[in-house]
Amino acid sequence: MKTLTKSLLALMFSLTITGVLSQTSFTLSGDATPLFLKGYALEGGINLKKTRYSFAINQLELPSFVNPDYDSINKFRKSVIISASRFLNDKQTGFHYGLSFGIVNNEKLTLLDSLGNPNPTIPTFDDSYLKVGINVGYFIFPFFKAENALKGIYIEPRIGISYAINKDDILLGASVIAKKPFAIEVPTLNIGYRISIGN
């Protein structure tokens, strides 16, 4: 009886592990958007059935639609972002939506002169804060029918909004920059590769 019980438990455990692994995949990608903003972004992720977890590092110059003071202040941000999201299907393709937590470890603010050049008389200001956000993305596999390595290539556009938790007003020279906790995130265009386990 004990032998039969152990055998059944071992079979159930094996089937559970096999089921989980058959719906597990890993991703690695680079974001094309920061390449046009004097920066870079890299992201790694793991997909477990319908759930996705990711970790990203990035640095980039904030464009005008994210930086409302673009004409007078240059902002260059470095951050680390951890995200959790959920797919609408078990194939880990198409739409996914979720939450993110970010650490902006350095946001350098530089006051610009009338010509758009850094003002040498005003020191730059280094800011840091935390942020939380919501985002929506879409995984596209252009070669999903391929029977070779091309099958894992994907493109993922993603957008989101965030809220800065501990951001304060900043005095830069004679200018006071009011904190704006809500912000539109710079759109993401990840180009990456997925490795699926059990497929």
Rosetta blueprint (number, residue, H / E / L):
1 M L
2 K H
3 T H
4 L H
5 T H
6 K H
7 S H
8 L H
9 L H
10 A H
11 L H
12 M H
13 F H
14 S H
15 L H
16 T H
17 I H
18 T H
19 G H
20 V H
21 L H
22 S L
23 Q L
24 T E
25 S E
26 F E
27 T E
28 L E
29 S E
30 G E
31 D E
32 A L
33 T H
34 P H
35 L H
36 F H
37 L L
38 K L
39 G L
40 Y E
41 A E
42 L E
43 E E
44 G E
45 G E
46 I E
47 N E
48 L E
49 K L
50 K L
51 T E
52 R E
53 Y E
54 S E
55 F E
56 A E
57 I E
58 N E
59 Q E
60 L E
61 E E
62 L L
63 P L
64 S L
65 F L
66 V L
67 N L
68 P L
69 D L
70 Y L
71 D L
72 S L
73 I E
74 N E
75 K E
76 F E
77 R E
78 K E
79 S E
80 V E
81 I E
82 I E
83 S E
84 A E
85 S E
86 R E
87 F E
88 L L
89 N L
90 D L
91 K L
92 Q L
93 T L
94 G E
95 F E
96 H E
97 Y E
98 G E
99 L E
100 S E
101 F E
102 G E
103 I E
104 V E
105 N E
106 N E
107 E E
108 K E
109 L E
110 T E
111 L E
112 L E
113 D L
114 S L
115 L L
116 G L
117 N L
118 P E
119 N L
120 P L
121 T L
122 I L
123 P L
124 T L
125 F E
126 D E
127 D E
128 S E
129 Y E
130 L E
131 K E
132 V E
133 G E
134 I E
135 N E
136 V E
137 G E
138 Y E
139 F E
140 I E
141 F L
142 P L
143 F L
144 F L
145 K L
146 A L
147 E L
148 N L
149 A H
150 L H
151 K H
152 G H
153 I E
154 Y E
155 I E
156 E E
157 P E
158 R E
159 I E
160 G E
161 I E
162 S E
163 Y E
164 A E
165 I L
166 N L
167 K L
168 D L
169 D L
170 I E
171 L E
172 L E
173 G L
174 A L
175 S E
176 V E
177 I E
178 A L
179 K L
180 K L
181 P L
182 F E
183 A E
184 I E
185 E L
186 V L
187 P L
188 T E
189 L E
190 N E
191 I E
192 G E
193 Y E
194 R E
195 I E
196 S E
197 I E
198 G L
199 N L
